[in-house]
Amino acid sequence: ERAPQPAAAAAAAPAQPPVNEDHVNYLLEMGLTSDRAQVEAALRAANGNPDVAFEFLTTGSVPMMAPPAGGAAPAGGAAPA
């Protein structure tokens, strides 16, 4: 039998916190960027606060999400052997 596709897709991609669609549309309509992924990243970095996300987008500096507990990934992207 085949495994359900949604479960397989969820296991393959890291979980992203949901963003408020109204906030995404609001920021897109402001015309700061047409890049939906950038707006979503700004909202995630701002913990869902559209005012803070606006600041990130206007400065052009959207912080990366915090690394998981235990520190940042090694520079090569692979775990040490």
C-alpha positions as CSV (number, residue, x, y, z in Angstrom):
1,E,0.0,0.0,0.0
2,R,1.0,3.6,-0.5
3,A,1.6,5.9,2.4
4,P,-0.5,9.0,2.6
5,Q,1.2,11.9,0.7
6,P,0.5,14.7,3.3
7,A,2.3,12.7,6.0
8,A,5.3,12.1,3.7
9,A,5.4,15.8,2.7
10,A,5.3,16.9,6.4
11,A,8.1,14.6,7.3
12,A,10.3,15.9,4.4
13,A,9.9,19.7,5.1
14,P,10.6,21.4,8.4
15,A,7.6,22.7,10.2
16,Q,7.0,26.4,9.6
17,P,4.7,28.3,12.0
18,P,1.6,29.5,10.2
19,V,1.3,33.2,9.3
20,N,-1.8,35.3,9.4
21,E,-3.0,35.6,5.8
22,D,-4.5,39.1,6.5
23,H,-1.1,40.3,7.6
24,V,0.6,38.8,4.6
25,N,-1.9,40.5,2.2
26,Y,-1.7,43.8,4.1
27,L,2.1,43.9,3.8
28,L,2.0,42.8,0.1
29,E,-0.6,45.5,-0.7
30,M,1.7,48.1,0.8
31,G,4.0,47.5,-2.1
32,L,7.2,47.1,-0.1
33,T,7.9,43.8,-2.0
34,S,6.0,41.4,-4.2
35,D,7.9,38.5,-2.8
36,R,5.3,36.6,-0.7
37,A,8.1,34.3,0.8
38,Q,10.0,37.4,2.0
39,V,6.8,38.8,3.7
40,E,6.1,35.4,5.3
41,A,9.8,35.3,6.5
42,A,9.5,38.8,8.0
43,L,6.3,37.9,9.8
44,R,7.8,34.7,11.2
45,A,10.9,36.6,12.4
46,A,8.6,39.2,13.9
47,N,6.6,36.5,15.8
48,G,3.5,37.4,13.7
49,N,3.7,41.2,14.5
50,P,3.0,43.0,11.3
51,D,4.4,46.3,12.6
52,V,7.8,44.7,13.3
53,A,7.6,42.8,10.0
54,F,7.0,46.2,8.2
55,E,10.2,47.5,9.9
56,F,12.2,44.4,8.7
57,L,10.9,44.9,5.1
58,T,11.5,48.7,5.0
59,T,15.1,48.3,6.2
60,G,15.7,45.3,3.9
61,S,17.0,43.3,6.8
62,V,14.8,40.3,7.6
63,P,16.5,38.3,10.3
64,M,16.9,34.6,9.8
65,M,14.9,32.3,12.1
66,A,16.8,31.3,15.2
67,P,18.7,28.0,14.9
68,P,17.3,25.0,16.9
69,A,18.5,24.6,20.4
70,G,22.1,23.3,20.4
71,G,23.6,26.0,18.2
72,A,23.9,26.8,14.5
73,A,24.5,24.2,11.9
74,P,28.1,23.7,10.8
75,A,29.4,25.8,7.9
76,G,29.3,22.8,5.5
77,G,25.7,22.1,6.2
78,A,26.5,18.6,7.3
79,A,26.7,17.2,10.8
80,P,30.2,16.4,12.0
81,A,31.1,12.7,11.7
